[in-house]
Amino acid sequence: MKPFTVAALALSMLDVAGAAESELLISRAASRQVQVASAQNFTGSVKVEMLLTPTDASHRTSAGSVTFAPGARTAWHTHPLGQTLIVTSGVGRVQRQDGPVQEIRVGDVVHIPAHTRHWHGAAPDSAMAHVAIQEALDGKTADWFEQVSEAVYQAPPAVAAAPQAGAAQPSRAQQLLGDIAPKLAQLTDDVLFGDVWARPGLSPRDRSLVTVSALIAMNRPDQLRSHMALARRNGVTEAELVEAVTQLAFYAGWPNAVTAVGVARDAFKSDPQ
């Protein structure tokens, strides 16, 4: 074989190899599965959808979308090369050991340094979802420790007003229903918010918008008031809520929309954001 032919063949093989290494790797949404997080490392209802998984030793970055039901959180843990959290919906909490509990909201980005013992999860009365990005060291992305106790979890966030000394921290359902219908309060916490609201098919933000729209259409101002507040914590803006009211005036009735405007006015004044 002529030298020129051999050289040309070698170059063509290099081109093919280079092209293979340069191929884009796309993870299609339909190909990914949502899994229930291990009870050994999490408290409450937590769903995980892996977005990026290392394919070999040269690719050590992994990422997952993690959805926490209200009250759910990780156990204490560390990461050998640190971790970055990007909050995509709801309201959550994060804490490093010996540090204050911090409240996190939609759009917040949290960087956890390597080997820093910490936990993160949803607020007691709001679901939360975030994307977690970390790198593996010797094939390991995390070291897990004990669960976060209720006393640690219920500590008031640094940005929030502290509750009265000795006051319990019941859920919203327990406050509204627990004295008369404790089982209904339990089902509200465990099934409605612990399961239905935590399902991955809709984000907490979208579920809030659907729920608010249904309550406007049914003219349920008492429930609408609390769900408007929850919707704002889940990332729905005041402008979007008002736009929903305007849209529904033509589909659910003008009186229902007028009632909803009054509820929105009170909700916005009592909880300015």
Secondary structure, DSSP 8 states (H G I E B T S, - for coil): --HHHHHHHHHHHHHHHHHHHT------GGG--EEE--TTTEES-EEEEEEE---STT--EEEEEEEE-TT-EE-SEE-TT-EEEEEEEEEEEEEETTS--EEEETT-EEEE-TT--EEEEEBTTB-EEEEEEEE-BTTB--EE-----HHHHTS--TTS----TT-----HHHHHHTTT-HHHHHHIIIIIIIIITT-TTS-HHHHHHHHHHHHHHHT-HHHHHHHHHHHHHTT--HHHHHHHHHHHHHHH-HHHHHHHHHHHHHHHHHS--
